[in-house]
Amino acid sequence: MIHDEWIGSLLKNRSDLTAEQLKRTRDLMDAHVRDCLVTGFEDLIPAISLPDEKDRHVLAAAIRAGADVIVTFNQKHFPAASLQPFGIETLHPDEFLKYQLDLAPNIVCTAAKRHRASLKKKPKTVSEYLETLESQGLAQTVAELRKFSELI
């Protein structure tokens, strides 16, 4: 359900992307992120109350997975009062990535370097890559990554 949601949203808002490209991204995520697919959460959805009913599946999946955090740009749809009973909080992706960088800079820099290297059709310099991340709302992360630019 979450994959369908983000893919549909991107296809609606990004005419430069195709369904095939996004399905490839989905498949790569599924293949490389351990335990990323959550099942058996659907029965929790009716009992969840959120400002936007269409977001209940996200909280239900987080509960079923035993997650501590929902990483989202859309924090207003997941108020603390709704998440607190489940021991879950939200983090903006920029905050989440900055925490990861603080915890394991070499791992994050290696991942960024691999990602930048994978951009074969539209290769980017380190500076261009960081500018792209910054334009996507990751200003804190980019500020920290600039300190490690020789590793990216």
C-alpha positions as CSV (number, residue, x, y, z in Angstrom):
1,M,0.0,0.0,0.0
2,I,2.8,2.4,0.8
3,H,4.6,1.6,-2.4
4,D,1.4,2.2,-4.4
5,E,1.0,5.6,-2.6
6,W,4.5,7.0,-3.2
7,I,4.6,5.7,-6.8
8,G,1.2,7.2,-7.6
9,S,2.2,10.5,-6.0
10,L,5.4,10.8,-8.0
11,L,3.7,9.8,-11.3
12,K,1.1,12.6,-10.6
13,N,3.7,15.2,-9.8
14,R,6.7,14.3,-11.9
15,S,6.0,14.0,-15.6
16,D,9.7,13.1,-16.2
17,L,9.3,9.8,-14.4
18,T,7.7,6.6,-15.7
19,A,5.9,3.8,-13.9
20,E,8.6,1.4,-15.1
21,Q,11.4,3.5,-13.5
22,L,9.5,3.7,-10.2
23,K,8.8,0.0,-10.2
24,R,12.5,-0.6,-10.7
25,T,13.2,1.7,-7.7
26,R,10.6,-0.2,-5.6
27,D,12.1,-3.5,-6.5
28,L,15.6,-2.3,-5.6
29,M,14.3,-1.0,-2.3
30,D,12.6,-4.3,-1.6
31,A,15.8,-6.3,-2.5
32,H,18.3,-4.2,-0.5
33,V,16.4,-3.0,2.6
34,R,16.2,-5.8,5.1
35,D,12.7,-6.3,6.6
36,C,11.2,-3.5,4.6
37,L,8.0,-5.2,3.7
38,V,5.4,-5.3,6.4
39,T,2.4,-7.6,6.2
40,G,-0.5,-8.3,8.5
41,F,-1.3,-4.8,9.5
42,E,-4.5,-4.3,7.6
43,D,-6.7,-5.3,10.6
44,L,-5.3,-2.4,12.6
45,I,-6.4,0.3,10.1
46,P,-10.0,0.7,11.2
47,A,-9.1,1.5,14.8
48,I,-6.5,4.2,13.9
49,S,-7.4,7.9,14.0
50,L,-5.3,10.4,12.0
51,P,-6.1,13.7,10.5
52,D,-6.1,12.1,7.0
53,E,-7.7,8.7,6.9
54,K,-5.6,7.8,3.9
55,D,-2.5,7.8,6.2
56,R,-3.8,5.1,8.6
57,H,-2.1,2.3,6.8
58,V,1.3,3.9,7.4
59,L,0.8,4.0,11.2
60,A,-0.7,0.5,11.1
61,A,2.3,-0.9,9.3
62,A,4.6,0.9,11.7
63,I,2.8,-0.5,14.7
64,R,2.9,-4.1,13.3
65,A,6.6,-3.7,12.4
66,G,7.4,-2.5,15.9
67,A,8.9,0.8,14.5
68,D,10.0,3.6,16.8
69,V,9.9,6.2,14.0
70,I,8.0,7.1,10.9
71,V,10.2,9.1,8.6
72,T,8.1,11.5,6.6
73,F,8.1,15.0,5.0
74,N,4.4,15.1,6.0
75,Q,4.7,15.3,9.8
76,K,1.4,17.2,10.2
77,H,-0.6,14.2,9.2
78,F,1.0,12.2,12.0
79,P,0.4,14.2,15.2
80,A,2.4,13.2,18.3
81,A,-0.8,12.7,20.3
82,S,-1.9,10.0,17.8
83,L,1.4,8.2,17.7
84,Q,2.4,8.5,21.4
85,P,0.2,5.6,22.6
86,F,2.2,3.3,20.3
87,G,5.6,4.6,21.2
88,I,6.2,6.0,17.8
89,E,7.3,9.5,16.7
90,T,7.9,11.2,13.3
91,L,11.2,12.5,12.0
92,H,11.7,14.6,8.9
93,P,13.9,12.8,6.4
94,D,16.6,15.5,6.8
95,E,16.7,15.0,10.6
96,F,16.8,11.2,10.1
97,L,19.6,11.3,7.6
98,K,21.6,13.8,9.8
99,Y,21.3,11.4,12.7
100,Q,22.5,8.5,10.5
101,L,25.4,10.6,9.4
102,D,26.3,11.5,13.0
103,L,26.2,7.8,13.9
104,A,28.0,6.3,11.0
105,P,29.6,8.9,8.7
106,N,31.6,6.4,6.7
107,I,28.6,4.2,5.9
108,V,26.4,7.2,4.9
109,C,29.2,8.7,2.8
110,T,29.8,5.3,1.1
111,A,26.1,5.0,0.4
112,A,26.0,8.6,-1.1
113,K,29.1,7.8,-3.2
114,R,27.5,4.6,-4.5
115,H,24.3,6.5,-5.3
116,R,26.1,9.3,-7.1
117,A,28.1,6.8,-9.1
118,S,24.9,5.0,-10.1
119,L,23.6,8.1,-11.9
120,K,24.8,6.9,-15.3
121,K,22.3,8.8,-17.5
122,K,22.7,12.1,-15.8
123,P,26.0,11.9,-13.9
124,K,26.6,14.6,-11.2
125,T,29.7,16.1,-9.6
126,V,29.8,16.0,-5.8
127,S,28.7,19.6,-5.8
128,E,25.8,19.0,-8.2
129,Y,24.8,15.9,-6.2
130,L,24.7,17.8,-2.9
131,E,22.7,20.7,-4.5
132,T,20.1,18.1,-5.7
133,L,19.8,16.7,-2.2
134,E,19.5,20.2,-0.8
135,S,16.8,21.1,-3.3
136,Q,14.9,18.1,-2.1
137,G,14.7,19.4,1.5
138,L,17.8,17.9,3.0
139,A,19.6,21.1,4.0
140,Q,21.0,19.9,7.4
141,T,22.2,16.6,5.8
142,V,23.9,18.4,3.0
143,A,25.6,20.9,5.4
144,E,27.1,17.9,7.2
145,L,27.9,16.0,4.0
146,R,29.9,18.9,2.7
147,K,32.4,18.2,5.5
148,F,33.0,14.8,3.9
149,S,32.8,15.8,0.2
150,E,36.1,14.0,-0.6
151,L,34.4,10.7,0.4
152,I,31.4,11.2,-1.8
